[in-house]
Amino acid sequence: MPHFIPLGIPSFNGEKERDYFQFTYEIEDDDANELTLQIRDGSSVWYEEKITERDKISQGEHIWKWDGFDNDGILDTARFINAKNLNLYITAKDSQGNMERSSTNFTATYDEVKWVDVKIDKLTSRIDIELRVNLTDGGEVGTEKDCKELGKSRNAPIIRICPWDEIPEKEIKKYGTPLRKRTKTYKELVRMALDGINTYWSRRYTNTEGTIINDKNWEIIVTSVQNENGMKAPELVYFTNSINRFYTRSHNWEASRKLYYKTGFLKYKNWFFQDDSDATSGFEETSAHEIGHEILKAFGGHIYSKQHKGSSYLLPQDVKPVNKESFIEENLYIDYMEDFTGENYPKSGEIDLMKYYNGYFYSSFYNRIVANEKDVLGLIWLTKMELK
C-alpha cells in the first residue's frame, strides 16, 4: 500500500517517500468542461480544487496529487487518523452544464507509532508536534519512608535508623539539615518532565536558527502530554540522601526505565548538596534526554539510540578517544562525570541533546542544548501514514 509522509521528510537512511496523496480518475465519453475535486470527511469539505486545464479534463484516465493541506494551509495528521469517512468527491460539468458526481473512499492509519501527531501551518511556517508519553510513579528513595526500626524482636530499646544517619556530621554542618520528606509530588515531577521535553525537543526561533525543510525555515514546537496509551517512558523517582551509596543514573532501557529527581544530600565520591533549583534544571534536561531514547529507537534503531548517535558505545572496551587538553578553557567547569568517554562539547552553537559529551561543560549549557534537526524531523517522519 502507498504511504504518505508530511512534507516528504526522509527516513533515517535518507530515503524519500510520497509527500502527496495520489488519486486516479477517468473521464468517459465526452471531455469535461470543468472538474471540482474535494477531499472530505463525510460531507465536510477539507480541500477543494477546480480544474479547467484541457489536458486534465479530456477523455481518458488522469492522475491527481494532493499535498495534504486543507483550504487554510493546515496539515493535521490527527485529523486524518480520527476521520470517520475520508473520501475524494468529484463533480464533473460538461459544456451544456450537465453534472456528474462520483466519490472514492480511502483511509489513513499511522504505520510507525501511535504516540505522535503533527500539525503543520504553511502560512505561518510553524509545526506543532504533540508527543504522548506514559510516565509512571516510581516512588521515593531516601526519605523517612526508608527509615527502619531495630530491636523489636529482642525486647531491646527500639533504634530508628534513617538514610540521613549515614551523612557525616561535618557535611550536615557544612550544607544544612537533610531532607526527610519529599519536596516535590509525583504530579509535580510529571509536569517538570513534560516541561523538559517541551523545552529541549522544540526548535524555536529563540533557541535555534530554525529548521530548514524543503528550502523553507520552520519553527517547531513540541508539546508533550501524559497519556497511559503514550510511548513507553520511565518511572519517576524522588531521590535524596544517597541511600544507595552511589550516584544513581537515570536510564530508559527496555528492561528498566527510571528517571531520578535528585535533590538534597547526594554522594558521588564525596558528599555534596543539591538544592531544588539545580535539581529541577538537571531533571528537566535529563527527562528530555531519556525520553529521547525511545524517539531515536523508533526513528533510527537500537544502535543509534543506545550508542548516543556514535558518541558512546555499548561495550566498555570501545571507548571513544578524546583530547583531554582541549577542555582547559576559562569558561568551562567540571561536572560530576570524569570518565572522558564522549565527544568534546562544541565551543559555540547548539549542543546535541542526545549525544554524550566529556565531563566538562560550558556554563551556557542549558541555553544551548537542544534536540538536533534530524532527530526532530524524525518525529515528523514517525507520523508516516499508510493509505488504503
KEDOLO-457696 format. One record per residue (C-alpha): residue number from 0; x, y, z. Coordinates in Angstrom, 2 decimals. Each point is the difference from the previous one (the first is absolute). Layout:
<sites>
   n    east   north      up
 NUM       X       Y       Z
...
</sites>
This chain:
<sites>
   n    east   north      up
   0    0.00    0.00    0.00
   1    1.23    3.57   -0.63
   2    1.11    2.21    2.84
   3   -0.13    3.71    0.71
   4    2.58    1.94    2.02
   5   -0.65    3.67    0.87
   6    2.34    2.30   -1.92
   7    1.75   -3.07   -1.40
   8    2.35   -0.27    2.98
   9    2.62   -2.65   -0.93
  10    0.52   -3.15    2.03
  11    2.99   -0.46    2.30
  12    1.96   -1.38   -2.97
  13   -0.96    2.93   -2.21
  14   -2.63   -1.76   -2.09
  15   -2.91    2.17   -1.13
  16   -3.56   -1.18   -0.39
  17   -3.15    1.68   -1.18
  18   -0.83    3.42    1.36
  19   -3.32   -0.09   -1.84
  20   -3.22   -1.97   -0.30
  21   -0.43   -1.35   -3.51
  22   -3.38   -0.72   -1.59
  23   -0.97   -1.24   -3.44
  24   -3.18    1.19   -1.70
  25   -1.42   -0.82   -3.41
  26   -2.12    2.11   -2.31
  27   -2.19   -2.09   -2.27
  28   -1.80    0.99   -3.19
  29    0.37    3.76   -0.60
  30    2.57    2.37    1.44
  31   -1.02    1.87    3.14
  32   -0.20    3.78    0.11
  33    0.95    0.24    3.68
  34    0.86   -2.31    2.90
  35   -0.38    0.73    3.69
  36    1.97   -2.31    2.27
  37   -0.64   -0.03    3.72
  38    1.66   -1.82    2.89
  39   -2.70   -0.58    2.58
  40   -0.78   -1.73    3.25
  41   -3.56   -1.07   -0.67
  42   -1.56    3.19   -1.38
  43    2.46    2.34    1.74
  44    2.32    1.53   -2.59
  45    3.70    0.27    0.97
  46    1.44    0.97   -3.35
  47   -1.42    1.04   -3.36
  48    1.66    0.49   -3.36
  49   -1.52    0.94   -3.37
  50    1.65   -1.31   -3.16
  51   -0.56    1.54   -3.41
  52    3.27   -0.86   -1.79
  53   -0.92   -1.83   -3.20
  54    2.57   -2.76    0.45
  55   -1.47   -0.87    3.43
  56   -3.69   -0.06   -0.96
  57    0.21   -1.83   -3.32
  58   -1.33   -3.49   -0.56
  59    2.16   -2.69    1.58
  60    1.82   -0.78    3.22
  61    1.74    2.68    2.05
  62    2.04    0.24    3.22
  63   -0.63    2.64    2.67
  64    2.36    0.70    2.90
  65   -0.78    1.77    3.25
  66    2.59    1.11    2.58
  67   -2.25   -0.56    3.03
  68   -0.58    3.67    0.88
  69   -3.55    1.26    0.38
  70   -1.44    3.24   -1.37
  71    1.51    1.92    2.93
  72    3.52   -1.31   -0.60
  73   -0.12   -2.47    2.92
  74    1.11   -3.63   -0.02
  75   -1.10   -1.80    3.17
  76    0.83   -3.72    0.22
  77   -2.34   -0.56    2.97
  78   -2.85    1.22   -2.17
  79    0.70   -2.77   -2.51
  80    0.29   -2.67    2.67
  81   -3.24    1.04    1.72
  82   -2.02    0.51   -3.19
  83   -3.16   -2.11   -0.34
  84   -0.46   -0.04   -3.77
  85    2.84    1.36   -2.12
  86   -0.86    0.31   -3.65
  87    0.92    1.67   -3.26
  88   -3.16    1.55   -1.40
  89    0.06    1.04   -3.67
  90   -2.53    2.13   -1.83
  91    0.32    0.15   -3.79
  92   -1.79    2.61   -2.13
  93   -0.29   -0.16   -3.78
  94   -0.40    2.87   -2.46
  95   -3.81   -0.16    0.29
  96    0.13    0.34    3.77
  97   -0.86   -3.63    0.69
  98    1.50   -1.37    3.23
  99    1.32   -3.41    0.95
 100    1.25   -0.94    3.43
 101    2.11   -2.84    1.40
 102    1.89   -0.73    3.20
 103    2.80   -2.28    1.15
 104    0.48   -0.93    3.66
 105    3.45   -0.41    1.53
 106    1.59   -0.40    3.43
 107    3.21    1.22    1.64
 108    1.60   -1.77    2.98
 109    3.31    0.50    1.78
 110    2.59   -2.50   -1.20
 111    2.86    0.57    2.47
 112   -1.21    1.10    3.46
 113   -3.26    1.22    1.51
 114    1.36    2.47    2.56
 115    0.74    3.06   -2.13
 116   -2.13    2.38   -2.10
 117    1.18    2.93   -2.09
 118   -1.80    3.16   -1.08
 119    1.67    2.09   -2.68
 120   -0.97    3.57   -0.87
 121    1.72    0.99   -3.22
 122   -1.29    3.58    0.18
 123    1.76    0.69    3.32
 124    2.88   -2.48   -0.60
 125   -0.75   -1.68    3.31
 126   -0.14   -3.70    0.86
 127   -1.70   -1.17    3.20
 128    0.76   -3.51    1.22
 129   -1.99   -1.75    2.72
 130    2.01   -2.72    1.74
 131   -1.86   -2.37    2.31
 132    2.06   -1.67    2.75
 133   -0.95   -2.53    2.66
 134    1.91    1.10    3.11
 135   -0.56   -2.03    3.18
 136    0.58    0.45    3.72
 137    3.24   -1.58    1.22
 138   -0.41    1.13    3.59
 139    2.68    1.58    2.17
 140    3.42   -1.01    1.31
 141    1.84    1.41    3.01
 142   -2.89    1.63    1.83
 143   -1.49   -0.94    3.37
 144   -1.87   -2.84   -1.72
 145    3.35   -1.82   -0.15
 146    0.60    0.25    3.74
 147    0.24   -3.37    1.77
 148   -0.59   -0.96    3.60
 149    2.35   -2.50    1.68
 150   -0.29   -1.84    3.31
 151   -3.66   -1.06    0.03
 152    0.70   -3.72   -0.16
 153    2.41    0.01    2.97
 154   -2.06    2.11    2.39
 155    2.78    2.55   -0.27
 156   -0.38    3.74   -0.28
 157   -1.24    0.88   -3.46
 158    2.64    1.64   -2.14
 159   -1.16    1.97   -3.01
 160    2.45    0.08   -2.91
 161   -0.64    2.49   -2.82
 162    1.84    0.69   -3.28
 163    1.37    3.33    1.22
 164    1.71   -1.73    2.93
 165    2.74   -0.98   -2.44
 166    0.81    3.61   -0.82
 167    3.08    1.21    1.92
 168   -0.71    2.69    2.58
 169    2.57    2.30   -1.57
 170   -1.94   -0.08   -3.27
 171   -3.25    0.84    1.75
 172    1.70    2.94    1.71
 173    1.35    1.08   -3.37
 174   -3.18   -0.26   -2.07
 175   -2.95   -0.05    2.41
 176   -2.74   -2.36    1.12
 177   -0.68   -3.08   -2.18
 178   -3.38   -0.36   -1.68
 179   -2.31   -2.38    1.81
 180   -3.07    0.38   -2.17
 181   -0.26    0.44   -3.74
 182   -0.18    3.57   -1.23
 183   -1.66   -0.86   -3.31
 184   -3.13   -2.07   -0.52
 185   -0.29   -2.57   -2.76
 186   -2.32    2.33   -1.92
 187    2.59    2.77    0.24
 188    2.68   -2.35   -1.34
 189   -2.26   -0.90   -2.93
 190   -0.49    3.67   -0.81
 191    3.74    0.65    0.22
 192    0.82   -2.98   -2.22
 193   -2.49    1.19   -2.62
 194    1.38    3.55    0.24
 195    3.47   -1.38   -0.68
 196   -1.17   -1.84   -3.09
 197   -1.81    3.08   -1.25
 198    3.04    2.22    0.57
 199    2.75   -2.17   -1.45
 200   -1.88   -1.74   -2.85
 201   -1.46    3.23   -1.37
 202    2.02    1.82   -2.63
 203   -1.24    3.53    0.54
 204    1.43    3.07   -1.63
 205    1.04    1.10    3.50
 206    2.33   -2.95    0.66
 207    0.99   -0.98   -3.56
 208    0.23    1.59   -3.42
 209   -3.02   -2.04   -1.00
 210   -0.23   -3.19   -2.04
 211    0.35   -0.14   -3.77
 212   -2.46   -2.28   -1.78
 213   -0.25    0.12   -3.79
 214    1.92    3.30   -0.10
 215   -2.39    1.65    2.47
 216    0.74    0.93    3.61
 217   -2.48   -1.35    2.55
 218   -0.56    0.46    3.72
 219   -0.78   -3.31    1.71
 220   -1.86   -0.11    3.32
 221   -0.29   -3.28    1.93
 222   -2.74   -0.39    2.59
 223    0.18   -3.17    2.08
 224   -2.98   -1.37    1.91
 225   -0.36   -2.76    2.57
 226   -2.01   -2.85   -1.49
 227   -0.24   -3.64    1.10
 228   -0.12   -0.99   -3.67
 229    3.08    2.06   -0.79
 230    3.55   -1.07   -0.72
 231    1.79   -2.14    2.57
 232    1.69    2.26    2.54
 233    1.89   -0.25    3.29
 234   -1.25   -0.14    3.55
 235    0.53    3.29    1.80
 236    1.97   -0.49    3.23
 237    0.54    2.63    2.69
 238    3.57   -0.60    1.22
 239    1.84    1.52    2.96
 240    2.50   -0.84    2.76
 241    1.97   -2.27   -2.33
 242   -1.39   -3.14    1.63
 243    1.39   -2.27   -2.74
 244    3.58    1.09    0.71
 245    0.59    0.94   -3.64
 246   -1.17    2.68   -2.39
 247   -2.99   -1.66   -1.58
 248   -0.27    0.78   -3.70
 249   -3.26    0.45   -1.87
 250   -0.52   -2.45   -2.85
 251   -2.62   -1.07   -2.51
 252    0.65   -3.59   -1.06
 253   -2.53   -2.64   -0.96
 254    0.69   -1.97    3.20
 255    0.14    3.00    2.34
 256   -1.27    3.55   -0.33
 257    0.74    2.40    2.85
 258    0.27    3.78    0.13
 259    1.41    1.40    3.23
 260   -0.73    3.40    1.51
 261    3.14    0.42    2.15
 262   -0.03    2.61    2.73
 263    1.35    0.64    3.48
 264    3.04   -1.96    1.21
 265    1.56   -2.17   -2.70
 266    3.27   -1.86   -0.25
 267    2.26   -0.56   -2.95
 268    3.52   -0.60    1.34
 269   -0.67    2.85    2.43
 270   -3.13    1.35    1.63
 271   -1.65    3.07   -1.49
 272   -3.35    1.73    0.29
 273   -2.28    0.81   -2.92
 274   -2.88    2.39    0.55
 275   -3.33   -0.24   -1.78
 276    0.91    2.70   -2.52
 277    3.03   -1.88   -1.32
 278   -1.87   -3.30    0.30
 279   -2.80    1.34   -2.18
 280    2.33    1.18   -2.76
 281    1.78   -3.34   -0.12
 282   -3.21   -2.02    0.22
 283   -1.70    1.84   -2.85
 284    2.98   -0.38   -2.34
 285    0.48   -3.65    1.00
 286   -3.71   -0.66   -0.59
 287    0.29    1.30   -3.55
 288    3.10   -2.13   -0.59
 289   -1.40   -3.24    1.43
 290   -3.38    0.35   -1.74
 291    1.99    0.72   -3.15
 292    1.47   -3.50    0.03
 293   -3.40   -1.46   -0.91
 294   -0.34    2.54   -2.82
 295    3.46   -0.80   -1.36
 296   -0.69   -3.73    0.18
 297   -3.26    0.36   -1.95
 298    1.63    2.23   -2.62
 299    3.57   -1.30   -0.32
 300    0.11   -3.33    1.80
 301    1.58   -1.47    3.14
 302    3.65    0.80   -0.78
 303   -0.75    3.62   -0.88
 304   -1.82    0.39    3.31
 305    2.11   -2.04    2.39
 306    3.36    1.21   -1.30
 307   -1.10    3.62    0.25
 308    0.37    0.57   -3.73
 309    3.56   -1.29   -0.04
 310    1.25    1.98    2.99
 311    0.01   -3.04    2.31
 312    0.21   -3.76   -0.40
 313   -1.82   -3.02    1.36
 314    3.19   -1.84    0.90
 315    2.40    1.52    2.56
 316    3.09   -0.84   -2.03
 317   -1.23    2.20   -2.86
 318    0.79    3.34    1.65
 319   -0.18    2.99   -2.27
 320    3.36    1.86    0.12
 321   -0.06    3.73    0.76
 322    2.51    2.78    0.49
 323    0.00    0.75    3.73
 324    2.23    3.04   -0.40
 325   -2.70    1.76   -2.04
 326   -2.11    0.30    3.15
 327    2.29    2.42    1.79
 328   -2.11    3.05   -0.75
 329   -0.86    3.02    2.09
 330   -3.74   -0.36   -0.57
 331   -0.24   -3.71    0.84
 332   -0.72   -1.55    3.36
 333    0.04   -3.57    1.26
 334   -3.05   -2.23    0.03
 335   -0.21   -3.02    2.26
 336    1.06   -2.22   -2.90
 337    3.74   -0.49   -0.45
 338    0.31   -2.94   -2.36
 339    0.59    1.78   -3.35
 340   -2.02   -2.46   -2.08
 341   -1.97    2.35   -2.24
 342    0.61    2.68   -2.58
 343    1.43    3.42    0.72
 344   -2.61    2.64    0.75
 345   -0.36    2.41   -2.93
 346    1.38    3.40    0.93
 347   -2.90    1.84   -1.62
 348   -3.40   -0.70   -1.50
 349   -2.34   -2.84    0.84
 350    0.85   -2.80    2.43
 351   -1.65   -3.24   -1.13
 352   -2.44   -1.19    2.68
 353    0.47   -3.67   -0.89
 354    3.79   -0.23   -0.12
 355    2.44   -0.81    2.79
 356    2.67    2.59    0.62
 357    3.00    0.09    2.26
 358   -0.04    0.75    3.70
 359    0.23    3.76   -0.48
 360   -2.66    2.29   -1.34
 361   -0.50    3.67   -0.75
 362   -1.84    2.27    2.39
 363   -2.35    0.73   -2.93
 364   -0.95   -3.70   -0.09
 365   -3.72    0.33    0.73
 366   -0.41    2.85   -2.48
 367    1.66   -1.87   -2.86
 368   -1.09   -3.61    0.40
 369   -2.82   -1.09   -2.32
 370   -1.13   -3.01   -2.04
 371    1.73    0.30   -3.34
 372   -1.71    0.56   -3.32
 373    0.10   -3.60   -1.28
 374   -1.46   -1.47    3.20
 375   -2.88    2.48    0.15
 376   -0.74   -0.60   -3.68
 377   -0.03   -3.68    0.97
 378   -2.99    0.76    2.23
 379   -1.82    1.29   -3.08
 380    1.06   -3.05   -2.02
 381   -1.51   -2.22    2.69
 382   -3.46    1.32   -0.99
 383    0.35   -1.95   -3.26
 384   -3.44   -1.19   -1.10
 385   -1.07   -3.05   -1.97
 386   -2.72    0.72   -2.55
 387   -2.67   -2.45   -1.06
</sites>
